[in-house]
């Protein structure tokens, strides 16, 4: 049986798939059609088939698929989203306490809750104004703040130093870890009688109670920060000649600084709790004494004033630590997206 020769030359010959015959008898490779050309060819074939059956193909009104959005539009959309989320978060942060205070005021005024135990916020504000005019609130706040700051600074410095020492010196870690673990589990208020017995009824036991609390928080966080340093970072520093004091100063300390600031923020709240508890039982002034004395004399208005001031004090100190953290860690701030610069780049690109 004879087979067709697909390489026969001539003007009307059949060639191999993908080849086209020239008039001189040679063959050349056919250019492959693009996807758009294939779609046009398929549409033409469908139109011809429909015309043969007596029906015209309807015009194609389907939308042409668009390409992916450019980078400028994506950046602008992300910036608008972040701005909206920021405004929403700010609104929620401001409205939530206002709504709670308004509900409290309405419930106390209508008698739904006992105003002797839960006085309305307007009455608490009036009592706070009276205490400010008399100077009692300012005096107690400054006394508590002084005790807290003295113990906070002393405990933080010693805690950071001991954490760095235990993290970089294995012998110190082996010697001190069991002792610190046992002392950390001991309630700090429980050692107040011992401190009062040793140092008397002065300011020292109150400051030491705060310092001991802060010390263990910073020691644990600093040690964890040193241990979490990537070994590849230390190896790279060693390869570039950073050993000894240079390695400690330029590699270890910057790497564990975020963990230290985390410990500082946690310790702020714990320090406020401890100093208020100490002033409950071992002080004749301060916010803790004011709260306890108001409870003893059944003065709920003054007691709530003390509680509000303690809450504001803790929030303000935590915010101060956060501001110091941002100023001390410029590399973290630099790694965040610059929204203003992104907006400017987007505007320039659009123009």
C-alpha positions in Angstrom: 0.0 0.0 0.0 1.5 3.3 -1.0 1.9 6.0 1.5 1.8 9.8 0.9 5.1 11.4 1.0 4.7 14.5 3.2 8.0 16.0 2.0 7.1 16.2 -1.7 7.9 19.5 -3.2 5.7 21.7 -5.4 3.2 24.5 -5.0 0.3 22.3 -3.9 1.9 19.7 -1.7 1.2 18.4 1.7 4.0 19.1 4.1 4.7 18.0 7.7 2.7 19.6 10.4 4.2 22.9 11.3 6.0 23.3 7.9 5.0 25.4 4.9 6.1 24.8 1.3 7.7 27.6 -0.7 7.1 27.9 -4.4 10.6 26.8 -5.1 10.0 23.5 -3.4 11.7 24.1 -0.1 9.9 24.0 3.2 10.1 26.4 6.1 8.9 26.2 9.7 5.5 27.8 10.2 5.4 30.5 12.9 3.3 29.4 15.8 0.2 31.5 16.3 -0.2 33.5 19.5 -3.2 32.8 21.9 -5.0 35.9 20.6 -4.6 34.7 17.0 -6.0 31.2 18.0 -9.0 32.8 19.6 -9.7 34.9 16.4 -9.3 31.8 14.3 -11.7 29.8 16.5 -14.3 32.6 16.4 -14.1 32.7 12.6 -14.6 29.0 12.3 -17.6 29.1 14.6 -19.0 32.0 12.6 -18.6 30.1 9.3 -20.3 27.0 10.8 -23.2 29.0 12.1 -23.6 30.7 8.7 -23.7 27.4 7.0 -26.6 26.3 9.2 -28.5 29.5 8.6 -27.8 31.2 11.9 -25.6 34.2 12.5 -23.4 34.1 15.5 -24.2 36.8 18.1 -21.6 39.5 18.7 -19.3 38.8 21.6 -19.9 41.4 24.3 -18.0 39.7 27.0 -15.6 42.0 28.8 -12.0 41.7 28.0 -10.0 40.4 30.9 -7.8 43.1 32.4 -4.3 42.5 33.5 -3.1 42.7 37.1 -3.3 46.1 38.8 -0.1 48.1 38.9 2.0 48.5 42.0 1.0 52.1 42.5 -2.7 51.3 42.8 -1.9 48.4 45.2 0.2 50.7 47.4 -2.5 53.4 47.4 -5.2 50.8 48.3 -3.1 49.5 51.2 -2.4 53.0 52.5 -6.1 53.8 52.5 -6.9 50.6 54.3 -4.3 51.3 57.0 -5.6 54.8 57.5 -9.2 53.5 57.8 -8.1 50.9 60.3 -6.2 53.4 62.3 -9.2 55.8 62.5 -11.5 52.9 63.5 -9.1 51.6 66.2 -8.8 55.2 67.6 -12.6 55.6 67.6 -13.1 52.2 69.4 -10.5 53.1 72.0 -12.2 56.4 72.7 -15.8 55.3 72.6 -15.6 52.1 74.6 -14.8 53.7 78.0 -17.2 56.6 77.2 -20.0 54.1 76.6 -19.3 52.2 79.8 -19.2 55.4 81.8 -22.5 56.5 80.3 -24.1 53.1 81.1 -22.8 53.3 84.6 -24.2 56.8 85.0 -27.6 55.8 83.8 -27.8 52.7 85.9 -26.7 54.5 89.0 -29.0 57.4 88.5 -32.1 55.3 87.8 -31.4 53.1 90.8 -30.8 50.0 88.8 -27.6 49.5 90.8 -26.9 50.6 94.4 -25.3 54.1 94.2 -23.8 53.5 97.6 -21.6 50.8 96.3 -21.4 52.1 92.7 -21.6 55.9 92.9 -22.2 57.6 89.5 -19.2 58.9 87.6 -20.3 62.5 88.1 -20.1 62.1 91.9 -16.6 60.4 91.6 -15.4 63.3 89.5 -16.7 65.8 92.0 -14.8 64.0 94.8 -11.7 64.0 92.7 -11.9 67.7 92.2 -12.3 68.2 96.0 -9.2 66.1 96.6 -7.2 68.0 94.1 -8.2 71.3 95.6 -7.1 70.1 99.0 -3.8 68.7 97.7 -4.4 65.3 99.2 -4.6 63.5 95.9 -1.5 65.2 94.5 0.5 64.3 97.6 -0.5 60.7 97.7 0.1 60.3 93.9 3.6 61.7 94.2 4.5 59.5 97.2 3.4 56.4 95.3 5.1 57.4 92.2 8.4 58.1 94.0 8.4 54.7 95.6 7.5 53.0 92.4 10.2 54.7 90.3 13.0 54.0 92.8 12.2 50.3 93.0 11.5 50.1 89.3 14.9 51.5 88.3 16.9 49.6 90.8 15.2 46.2 90.0 15.4 46.8 86.2 19.1 47.6 86.2 20.0 44.6 88.4 17.6 42.3 86.5 19.1 43.2 83.1 22.7 42.8 84.3 22.0 39.4 85.9 20.1 38.2 82.8 23.0 39.2 80.5 25.5 37.6 82.9 23.6 34.3 83.0 23.0 34.3 79.3 26.6 34.8 78.3 28.4 32.9 81.1 27.4 29.3 81.5 28.8 28.9 85.0 26.8 31.8 86.4 23.6 30.4 84.8 24.2 27.0 86.4 24.9 28.5 89.8 22.0 31.1 89.9 19.2 29.5 87.9 17.9 27.1 90.6 18.0 29.8 93.3 16.3 32.4 91.2 13.6 29.9 90.1 12.8 29.1 93.8 12.7 32.8 94.8 10.6 33.8 91.8 7.8 31.5 92.8 7.7 33.1 96.3 4.9 35.7 96.5 6.6 39.1 96.9 4.0 40.3 99.4 4.8 37.4 101.6 8.3 38.7 102.1 7.1 42.1 103.3 7.0 41.1 107.0 10.6 40.0 106.7 11.6 43.3 105.1 9.7 45.2 107.8 11.5 43.2 110.5 14.9 43.9 109.0 14.5 47.5 107.8 11.7 48.8 110.0 8.7 50.9 109.0 10.5 53.3 106.7 10.6 53.6 103.0 13.2 50.9 102.4 10.8 47.9 102.7 8.3 49.5 100.2 11.0 50.2 97.6 12.6 46.8 98.0 9.3 45.1 97.5 8.9 46.7 94.1 12.6 46.2 93.2 12.4 42.5 93.9 9.4 42.1 91.7 10.9 44.0 88.9 14.2 42.2 89.2 12.8 38.8 88.5 10.7 39.9 85.5 13.7 41.6 83.9 16.1 38.8 84.7 13.8 36.2 83.0 13.1 38.3 79.9 16.7 39.3 79.4 18.0 35.7 79.8 15.3 34.6 77.3 16.3 37.3 74.9 20.0 36.2 74.9 19.1 32.6 74.4 16.8 33.4 71.5 19.6 34.9 69.4 20.1 33.0 66.2 23.4 31.0 66.4 24.1 32.0 62.7 24.1 35.7 63.8 26.8 34.9 66.4 28.8 32.8 63.9 28.7 35.7 61.4 29.8 38.1 64.0 32.7 35.8 65.0 33.6 35.5 61.3 33.9 39.3 61.1 36.1 39.5 64.2 33.5 40.5 66.7 34.6 38.7 69.9 34.6 39.4 73.6 33.4 42.9 74.5 32.7 43.9 70.9 30.5 40.8 70.4 28.7 41.6 73.7 28.2 45.3 72.8 27.3 45.2 69.1 25.6 41.8 68.8 24.2 40.4 72.1 22.9 43.6 73.6 21.1 44.9 70.5 19.6 41.5 69.8 18.1 41.0 73.2 16.9 44.7 73.6 13.3 43.9 72.3 13.0 41.2 75.0 14.2 43.7 77.6 11.6 46.2 76.7 8.9 43.6 76.7 10.0 42.8 80.3 9.9 46.5 81.2 6.3 46.8 80.0 5.2 43.7 81.9 7.1 44.8 85.0 5.4 48.2 85.0 2.0 46.8 85.7 3.4 44.3 88.3 5.2 47.2 90.0 2.0 49.2 90.4 0.2 46.2 91.8 2.9 45.5 94.4 3.3 49.1 95.6 -0.4 49.5 96.1 -0.6 46.3 98.0 2.3 47.3 100.2 0.7 50.7 100.9 -2.4 48.9 102.0 -0.8 47.4 105.1 2.5 49.3 105.7 2.0 52.9 104.9 0.3 56.1 106.2 0.2 57.8 102.8 0.1 57.0 99.1 -2.7 55.9 96.8 -2.8 52.4 98.4 -3.3 53.9 101.8 -6.0 56.3 100.4 -7.9 53.4 98.9 -7.7 51.2 102.0 -8.6 54.1 104.3 -11.6 55.0 102.2 -12.8 51.4 102.4 -12.3 51.3 106.1 -14.4 54.5 106.6 -16.9 53.4 103.9 -16.2 56.3 101.5 -16.8 54.7 98.1 -16.4 58.0 96.2 -12.8 58.5 97.5 -12.0 54.8 97.0 -13.0 55.0 93.3 -10.9 58.1 92.8 -7.9 56.2 94.1 -8.6 53.3 91.8 -9.0 55.5 88.7 -5.7 57.4 89.5 -3.9 54.0 89.9 -5.2 52.9 86.5 -4.2 56.1 84.8 -0.8 56.0 86.4 -0.2 52.4 85.2 -1.3 53.3 81.7 0.9 56.4 81.6 4.0 54.6 82.7 3.4 51.8 80.2 3.0 54.4 77.4 6.2 56.1 78.5 8.1 52.8 78.2 6.6 52.2 74.8 7.8 55.7 73.6 11.3 55.0 75.0 11.3 51.6 73.2 10.5 53.2 69.8 13.3 55.7 70.3 15.8 53.1 71.4 15.0 50.6 68.6 15.3 52.6 65.4 15.9 49.5 63.2 12.4 48.2 64.1 10.9 51.6 63.1 12.8 51.6 59.9 11.5 48.1 58.9 7.9 49.2 59.1 6.3 50.6 55.9 6.5 54.3 55.6 2.9 55.3 54.7 3.6 58.9 53.9 6.5 58.0 51.6 4.3 55.4 49.9 1.6 57.9 49.3 4.0 60.4 47.8 5.5 57.7 45.6 2.0 56.8 44.5 1.1 60.4 43.7 4.3 60.8 41.7 3.6 57.6 39.8 0.0 58.6 39.0 1.1 62.0 37.8 
